[in-house]
Amino acid sequence: MIEQIRPFRDGGPYAGEFVVAANWLVLHFGDDPDAVRVGLEFANQLTASRDFLLLNFYASAKGRESKGLARLALAKYLERKAVQVEQARKIEGRPARIRSKPVNTDGPLNGKNAVMPAVEYAYFLHLKQCDAGYLRAEAQRLYEEVIAQYDDVPYITASDRLTEALLRQPEPKWNGQILTAEERRRIENAIARRRRSTLGQEAEARLDDWHNLAVGKPAPEINGVDVHGKSLALSDYRGKVVAIVFWGTWCGPCMQEIPREKALVERMKGRPFAVLGVNTDADAVVARKTIEAEGITWPNWHDRMPGLEKNEVLSIEGPISKLYRVRTYPTVYLIDAEGKIRSKGLRGDALDQLVETLVAEQEADNG
């Protein structure tokens, strides 16, 4: 079932196939946990088709596991939708859709404004008619329901299921290459660790992120060691605007952002600004080699889960990443000179512009 829906995006040339697959899943498997858990990964994009699918899973689920999964998936989706509603209401008229070159090209982005397609514009109008306050309250209610009634249900995603299916093959392959015994052991260990997490823990983490890591809240202190084993503390940079970049050498988009980060550091030289990296590689040696090769000049914490062997598993949920509830890489938190969170998840021009604004404000305050 999962394989039937995951290859299709609910937009572009595969929109029709997605709708067919969504209707088929709801009609025949609305109470099947393996179908419902597909929705856990749908909060990255809002569409009418996803609205339909997640609401129908919520309405159709009967078993305890399915109901818990459906509630958590819908809560995550509504939380994101509330933010999108607030943004949509600030825009007048029919917005343009920006088409640009992929981020991994070497040249400057060639932005080309295009009129938003009718299907996207219709959903944009729907967002403007929604009540962000209600959506946010409903998301919080669902998170609390998950904690109260489905706390112990294992938090297993559709990606986890696909990985388990991969390992059951006679000769498992990744990117066309047969997995080595070491690679297989790493994946098995990662799955075992994920299986110890629960829906309740994920819901608690989402609420903690919502209430304690929101824009305007004080950024949690970070005390750790850098990739060279030296102490490094966030509080040492108080009085400067700080961009905290969560990254790893294993992450393609992270590596693509390095030239832009270097350019930002160069432009801000001599001004109250700093970049601090949180490297998530399992092996600090790998991180140090990449930092040297790429010419990265800013400090980097080594975010490693305590108690793991050097090569046991990729450490993408170390103590710092866990503290900041990082779920995707790269993630950038922008902290102002007073130590308050001013944005999280911004990248590209939007991040550069906010950095310039905050740094200029701090320079004005400094006289």
Beta strands, then each sheet from edge to edge (+ up, - down):
strand 1: 96-99
strand 2: 112-115
strand 3: 173-174
strand 4: 177-178
strand 5: 223-225
strand 6: 231-233
strand 7: 241-247
strand 8: 273-279
strand 9: 300-302
strand 10: 331-335
strand 11: 341-344
sheet 1: 1+ 2-
sheet 2: 3+ 4-
sheet 3: 5+ 6-
sheet 4: 9+ 8+ 7+ 10- 11+
end
